[in-house]
Amino acid sequence: MKNKHVLIGVSAGIAAYKIAHLTRLFVTAGAEVKIVMTPMAREFITPLTLATLSKNPILVDFFNPENGDWNSHVDIGLWADVMIVAPATANTLAKMTHGIADNLLLTTYLSAKCPVFFAPTMDLDMFKHPATQQNIRVLNERGNHCIDASSGELASGLVGKGRMAEPEEIFKQIDDYFAPKQTFAGKKVMITAGPTYEAIDPVRFIGNYSSGKMGYALAEEFKQRGADVLLISGPVNIQAPEGVELVNVITAEQMYNACIKNFNMCNMAIMNAAVADFTPSIKFDKKVKREKENMHIDLKPTRDIAKKLGEMKTKDQVLVGFALETDNELQNAFNKLKKKNLDCIVLNSLKDEGAGFNHDTNKVTFIDSNNNISKFELKSKKEIAKDIVNELKKLLDND
């Protein structure tokens, strides 16, 4: 859990007092914890207690009427690597199921792009009620994860199922979820990321808006799954994941040379970088001064890295391309896959809101050389990286 962003949603159940211990477990494990509470949850445990343990302010209302500070449910949801609703009362479960957004916890849940776990708590008859059981089934079917209630003495004095799972059990399930599975142990993976800058003169360059976030997320995911990762990166403002070998480049030519040099030693190469297609034919040694006349810059094509690697690759190597398109997306991606001898390609479109350059989220379509298509909805780039790596694992298993 080290450095993971954990968001805990606390609803108004008597088991809310256990969240103090759960918070301590995550903080001790190295996670950063933020907590959002329903207004009634404050009656069961004070925000001051949880703020002290989490080392972050507790979020309850949409805004602070005293100073006008706004708590953005969208930003909170995007911040989280995982969200845990605990305790999840019958009322909150019903609202989660039916998309009711009448408090900050619920609007945050509906905005979250990360995995969501929920730990039900209520009296035994409420828990057994068909409505509650249906809500739990629906939430599971939608990809949420239920941490099942346990049996024992309840607040009502009755004995039966409805007790929220103990903090240790909740922590263990989340920790197990994030525990890296060494499915790529012994594999060498080369990943390109970020933009390239093509110099006009010592001051100006031609570039693009790539932030490198997708490529760095892929590098981190492969590393967590046991791969030996080589990250060839253009200029970005991101720190390389721990344990990843980093090669910094600036120009398309430098990225080309680095890829050619290292490709033969790799089992898999993922061409995620936004490499410039053109570079100035002439690079001026001194800054070009502004003149009254228009300035014309002649451009020449850069060398196609993916195409060259497609010519070089052996039957034991996997080559993955990326396609960022603005029109005829699928057809252009298919054409690129065949033309460059790729094993698969990851398509994203600038038409999709929240996808592409400079976003923390992405929405992609995974296409393999047998024209199998898997579509993934908008989610954080870290989660998209997991989806892509899972698809590549399937591809390797089927070979």
Wavefront OBJ file of the C-alpha trace (Angstrom):
o trace
v 0.000 0.000 0.000
v 3.021 2.315 0.081
v 2.244 5.660 -1.620
v -1.255 4.509 -2.606
v -4.053 7.093 -2.404
v -6.786 5.567 -0.238
v -10.186 7.256 -0.044
v -12.481 6.048 2.747
v -16.178 6.895 2.569
v -17.824 6.726 5.993
v -21.621 6.497 6.204
v -23.785 6.626 9.310
v -23.438 3.195 10.894
v -22.406 2.280 14.405
v -19.344 0.539 12.942
v -17.977 3.966 11.979
v -15.901 3.879 15.169
v -13.792 1.107 13.583
v -12.635 3.462 10.834
v -10.154 5.031 13.235
v -8.309 1.703 13.403
v -8.660 1.106 9.639
v -7.193 4.542 8.935
v -4.227 3.800 11.185
v -3.594 0.499 9.351
v -3.395 2.243 5.969
v -1.265 5.131 7.229
v 1.152 2.734 8.939
v 1.466 0.819 5.645
v 2.589 4.011 3.896
v -0.654 4.988 2.179
v -2.029 8.514 1.996
v -5.579 8.541 3.356
v -8.400 10.973 2.745
v -11.833 10.532 4.311
v -15.221 11.732 3.152
v -18.154 11.393 5.567
v -21.890 11.719 5.267
v -23.294 14.440 7.538
v -24.923 11.877 9.858
v -21.690 9.854 10.150
v -20.317 12.656 12.316
v -22.730 11.528 15.030
v -20.872 8.201 15.330
v -17.231 9.345 15.188
v -15.841 12.868 15.225
v -14.103 14.309 12.168
v -11.347 15.531 14.498
v -10.428 11.951 15.416
v -10.205 10.840 11.789
v -8.431 14.013 10.663
v -5.777 13.461 13.325
v -5.197 9.853 12.289
v -5.331 10.425 8.511
v -3.329 13.674 8.663
v -5.804 15.201 6.207
v -8.904 17.371 6.638
v -12.176 15.439 6.688
v -14.533 16.172 3.802
v -18.243 16.355 4.578
v -19.869 19.244 2.716
v -19.639 20.443 -0.857
v -18.339 23.812 0.267
v -17.391 25.714 3.386
v -19.903 28.575 3.808
v -17.460 30.520 5.962
v -14.716 30.884 3.363
v -16.275 29.531 0.174
v -13.772 26.676 -0.223
v -15.157 24.117 -2.663
v -14.690 20.353 -2.263
v -14.685 18.991 -5.797
v -16.053 15.445 -5.851
v -14.500 15.010 -9.303
v -11.000 15.898 -8.089
v -11.392 13.693 -5.008
v -12.511 10.738 -7.126
v -9.627 11.153 -9.559
v -7.106 11.456 -6.718
v -7.944 8.026 -5.311
v -6.221 4.771 -6.262
v -8.939 2.940 -4.340
v -12.180 3.932 -2.623
v -13.608 2.026 0.338
v -17.129 2.734 1.563
v -17.109 1.550 5.164
v -19.385 1.266 6.914
v -21.773 0.951 3.965
v -25.278 1.230 5.395
v -28.416 -0.075 3.689
v -29.318 3.506 2.797
v -25.929 4.280 1.234
v -25.856 0.971 -0.644
v -29.288 1.718 -2.127
v -28.173 5.173 -3.201
v -24.965 3.822 -4.733
v -27.003 1.274 -6.688
v -29.512 3.778 -8.031
v -27.171 6.683 -8.649
v -28.615 9.018 -6.026
v -26.158 11.827 -5.355
v -27.413 13.774 -2.355
v -24.159 14.087 -0.397
v -20.436 14.453 -1.043
v -19.687 10.762 -0.437
v -22.149 9.639 -3.107
v -21.149 12.232 -5.700
v -17.540 11.214 -5.149
v -18.460 7.542 -5.612
v -20.188 8.335 -8.899
v -17.107 10.279 -10.057
v -14.478 7.736 -8.994
v -12.472 6.018 -11.729
v -10.633 3.712 -9.324
v -11.600 0.299 -7.870
v -14.369 0.638 -5.261
v -14.790 -1.672 -2.262
v -17.710 -1.553 0.144
v -18.217 -3.146 3.553
v -21.920 -3.520 4.434
v -23.160 -3.055 7.987
v -26.736 -3.162 9.292
v -29.108 -5.240 11.387
v -29.654 -8.825 10.279
v -33.183 -8.383 8.868
v -32.098 -5.345 6.875
v -29.117 -7.285 5.560
v -31.253 -10.279 4.533
v -33.939 -8.124 2.907
v -34.268 -8.864 -0.835
v -33.767 -5.179 -1.661
v -30.412 -5.069 0.125
v -29.259 -8.360 -1.349
v -30.220 -7.180 -4.823
v -28.314 -3.931 -4.329
v -25.193 -5.844 -3.298
v -25.497 -8.116 -6.364
v -25.914 -5.149 -8.705
v -22.921 -3.318 -7.269
v -20.781 -6.445 -7.634
v -21.967 -6.933 -11.222
v -20.883 -3.369 -11.992
v -17.340 -4.165 -10.910
v -17.433 -3.013 -7.294
v -15.991 -5.332 -4.642
v -18.056 -6.372 -1.617
v -16.185 -7.095 1.606
v -18.828 -9.346 3.076
v -20.418 -8.734 6.460
v -19.735 -11.200 9.260
v -22.015 -12.794 11.832
v -22.119 -11.957 15.513
v -23.849 -9.803 18.082
v -25.325 -6.687 16.499
v -26.034 -3.250 17.958
v -29.702 -4.182 18.257
v -28.823 -7.045 20.582
v -29.752 -9.628 17.944
v -27.225 -12.180 16.751
v -26.729 -12.817 13.044
v -25.105 -11.560 9.856
v -24.690 -7.817 9.462
v -21.501 -6.864 11.322
v -19.035 -4.869 9.258
v -15.852 -6.799 8.530
v -13.081 -6.040 10.980
v -10.527 -3.376 9.956
v -7.790 -6.017 9.610
v -9.916 -7.971 7.112
v -10.771 -4.852 5.102
v -7.113 -3.838 5.002
v -6.027 -7.357 3.967
v -8.460 -7.482 1.040
v -7.322 -4.101 -0.249
v -3.658 -4.975 0.293
v -4.100 -8.311 -1.521
v -5.806 -6.522 -4.417
v -2.786 -4.296 -4.934
v -0.177 -6.962 -4.236
v 1.786 -7.280 -7.491
v 1.432 -10.624 -9.229
v 4.796 -11.500 -10.764
v 3.300 -12.509 -14.122
v 6.111 -10.873 -16.103
v 9.036 -12.072 -13.999
v 12.050 -12.724 -16.217
v 10.701 -10.550 -19.056
v 12.486 -7.474 -20.397
v 10.029 -4.766 -21.462
v 10.981 -1.599 -23.337
v 8.539 1.323 -23.152
v 8.718 4.702 -24.856
v 6.930 7.668 -23.291
v 6.432 11.406 -23.547
v 6.972 13.802 -26.460
v 10.022 14.610 -28.549
v 11.273 18.139 -29.111
v 12.613 19.057 -32.554
v 14.828 22.146 -32.367
v 14.331 25.129 -34.669
v 17.060 27.129 -32.980
v 18.616 27.104 -29.473
v 15.417 28.641 -28.055
v 12.480 27.259 -30.027
v 11.323 23.771 -30.872
v 8.460 21.820 -32.413
v 6.739 19.560 -29.875
v 3.387 18.241 -28.736
v 1.220 18.094 -25.620
v 2.173 14.608 -24.413
v 2.702 14.489 -20.630
v 4.146 10.956 -20.523
v 1.609 9.890 -17.864
v 0.364 6.838 -19.785
v 3.833 5.505 -20.560
v 5.041 6.015 -16.989
v 1.914 4.267 -15.647
v 2.676 1.312 -17.923
v 6.288 1.236 -16.730
v 5.142 1.174 -13.110
v 2.587 -1.572 -13.733
v 5.056 -3.824 -15.573
v 7.639 -3.284 -12.845
v 5.140 -4.235 -10.152
v 4.411 -7.428 -12.070
v 8.026 -8.474 -12.065
v 9.292 -7.244 -15.442
v 12.713 -5.735 -16.040
v 11.632 -2.366 -17.458
v 13.570 -0.006 -19.715
v 11.812 3.353 -20.069
v 12.940 5.565 -22.956
v 11.428 8.951 -22.244
v 11.167 12.297 -23.927
v 11.099 15.495 -21.830
v 8.471 15.157 -19.064
v 7.948 16.361 -15.505
v 7.421 12.916 -13.945
v 9.722 10.885 -11.757
v 10.466 7.425 -13.086
v 9.004 4.544 -11.028
v 11.386 2.980 -8.550
v 13.495 0.207 -10.060
v 12.858 1.218 -13.684
v 15.886 1.868 -15.913
v 15.446 5.316 -17.461
v 16.967 6.589 -20.699
v 16.292 10.289 -21.286
v 16.093 11.552 -24.856
v 14.941 14.783 -26.447
v 14.636 14.329 -30.202
v 12.962 11.720 -32.392
v 16.387 10.721 -33.724
v 17.676 10.105 -30.181
v 14.604 8.006 -29.367
v 15.054 6.048 -32.606
v 18.687 5.266 -31.784
v 17.890 4.248 -28.199
v 15.109 1.906 -29.350
v 17.208 0.274 -32.067
v 20.089 -0.201 -29.630
v 17.960 -1.960 -26.993
v 15.203 -3.754 -28.914
v 17.067 -7.013 -29.542
v 17.474 -7.506 -25.783
v 13.726 -7.137 -25.104
v 10.860 -9.596 -25.030
v 8.313 -6.823 -25.521
v 8.354 -3.224 -26.732
v 5.538 -0.735 -26.184
v 5.634 2.335 -28.395
v 3.663 4.828 -26.309
v 5.704 7.984 -26.975
v 4.267 10.807 -29.074
v 7.196 10.989 -31.461
v 7.340 13.950 -33.837
v 6.583 12.943 -37.421
v 8.605 15.850 -38.797
v 11.735 17.773 -37.815
v 13.179 20.999 -39.250
v 15.514 20.393 -42.189
v 17.811 23.128 -40.935
v 18.488 23.857 -37.263
v 19.810 27.359 -36.685
v 22.840 27.739 -34.402
v 21.673 31.121 -33.124
v 18.285 32.449 -32.125
v 16.340 33.575 -35.182
v 15.346 37.230 -34.812
v 11.863 38.432 -35.633
v 11.673 40.079 -39.034
v 8.908 41.800 -40.914
v 8.738 38.990 -43.456
v 7.146 35.623 -42.746
v 9.498 32.875 -41.676
v 9.280 29.556 -43.506
v 10.536 26.326 -41.945
v 11.155 23.317 -44.152
v 10.348 20.024 -42.452
v 11.555 16.543 -43.227
v 10.062 13.261 -41.967
v 11.588 11.628 -38.904
v 12.432 7.939 -39.004
v 9.498 5.656 -38.128
v 10.535 3.808 -34.971
v 7.619 1.368 -34.771
v 7.910 0.428 -38.439
v 11.643 -0.257 -38.105
v 11.110 -2.395 -35.000
v 8.349 -4.254 -36.870
v 10.913 -5.156 -39.521
v 13.428 -6.244 -36.882
v 11.232 -8.247 -34.508
v 11.451 -12.011 -34.204
v 8.597 -14.437 -33.622
v 9.465 -14.452 -29.905
v 9.065 -10.696 -29.501
v 5.862 -8.694 -28.999
v 5.548 -5.198 -30.441
v 2.767 -2.907 -29.209
v 1.797 0.367 -30.871
v -0.347 3.297 -29.803
v -2.633 5.294 -32.058
v -4.030 8.693 -31.108
v -6.649 9.531 -33.725
v -9.105 12.323 -34.479
v -11.181 10.646 -37.230
v -11.721 7.182 -38.767
v -10.205 5.900 -35.541
v -10.653 2.142 -35.889
v -9.699 1.999 -39.553
v -6.610 4.114 -39.031
v -5.582 1.930 -36.086
v -6.066 -1.276 -38.132
v -4.005 0.188 -40.972
v -1.196 1.157 -38.602
v -1.204 -2.292 -36.988
v -0.791 -4.066 -40.349
v 1.553 -1.546 -41.960
v 4.032 -1.627 -39.075
v 3.826 -5.360 -38.348
v 2.538 -4.819 -34.801
v 1.155 -7.581 -32.613
v -1.441 -5.241 -31.142
v -2.313 -1.574 -30.940
v -3.912 0.634 -28.295
v -6.270 3.241 -29.735
v -7.455 6.414 -28.088
v -9.358 9.293 -29.653
v -9.113 13.005 -29.027
v -12.891 13.063 -29.498
v -13.335 11.314 -26.139
v -13.565 13.834 -23.327
v -10.971 13.165 -20.640
v -8.768 11.015 -22.916
v -5.459 11.776 -24.602
v -2.783 14.317 -23.748
v -2.345 15.931 -20.324
v -5.242 14.099 -18.647
v -5.038 11.819 -15.631
v -7.667 9.629 -17.300
v -7.845 7.752 -20.576
v -10.292 5.728 -22.644
v -8.795 3.121 -24.943
v -9.562 0.305 -27.347
v -7.183 -2.663 -27.477
v -6.842 -4.376 -30.879
v -4.701 -7.424 -31.608
v -3.413 -8.774 -34.930
v -6.357 -11.208 -35.127
v -8.728 -8.211 -35.076
v -9.984 -8.976 -31.568
v -11.234 -5.747 -30.013
v -11.546 -4.919 -26.310
v -12.959 -1.530 -25.293
v -12.304 0.105 -21.921
v -14.288 2.984 -20.488
v -12.824 6.221 -19.163
v -10.758 5.602 -16.026
v -7.471 6.671 -14.473
v -4.339 6.034 -16.518
v -3.070 3.783 -13.736
v -6.166 1.607 -14.134
v -5.893 1.714 -17.928
v -2.286 0.540 -17.556
v -3.552 -2.471 -15.586
v -6.091 -3.213 -18.358
v -3.446 -3.018 -21.090
v -1.010 -5.242 -19.186
v -3.811 -7.750 -18.537
v -4.589 -7.848 -22.265
v -0.923 -8.391 -23.099
v -0.765 -11.231 -20.576
v -3.737 -12.874 -22.330
v -1.986 -12.385 -25.669
v 1.147 -14.128 -24.404
v -0.857 -16.957 -22.815
v -2.661 -17.626 -26.104
v 0.531 -17.822 -28.165
l 1 2 3 4 5 6 7 8 9 10 11 12 13 14 15 16 17 18 19 20 21 22 23 24 25 26 27 28 29 30 31 32 33 34 35 36 37 38 39 40 41 42 43 44 45 46 47 48 49 50 51 52 53 54 55 56 57 58 59 60 61 62 63 64 65 66 67 68 69 70 71 72 73 74 75 76 77 78 79 80 81 82 83 84 85 86 87 88 89 90 91 92 93 94 95 96 97 98 99 100 101 102 103 104 105 106 107 108 109 110 111 112 113 114 115 116 117 118 119 120 121 122 123 124 125 126 127 128 129 130 131 132 133 134 135 136 137 138 139 140 141 142 143 144 145 146 147 148 149 150 151 152 153 154 155 156 157 158 159 160 161 162 163 164 165 166 167 168 169 170 171 172 173 174 175 176 177 178 179 180 181 182 183 184 185 186 187 188 189 190 191 192 193 194 195 196 197 198 199 200 201 202 203 204 205 206 207 208 209 210 211 212 213 214 215 216 217 218 219 220 221 222 223 224 225 226 227 228 229 230 231 232 233 234 235 236 237 238 239 240 241 242 243 244 245 246 247 248 249 250 251 252 253 254 255 256 257 258 259 260 261 262 263 264 265 266 267 268 269 270 271 272 273 274 275 276 277 278 279 280 281 282 283 284 285 286 287 288 289 290 291 292 293 294 295 296 297 298 299 300 301 302 303 304 305 306 307 308 309 310 311 312 313 314 315 316 317 318 319 320 321 322 323 324 325 326 327 328 329 330 331 332 333 334 335 336 337 338 339 340 341 342 343 344 345 346 347 348 349 350 351 352 353 354 355 356 357 358 359 360 361 362 363 364 365 366 367 368 369 370 371 372 373 374 375 376 377 378 379 380 381 382 383 384 385 386 387 388 389 390 391 392 393 394 395 396 397 398 399
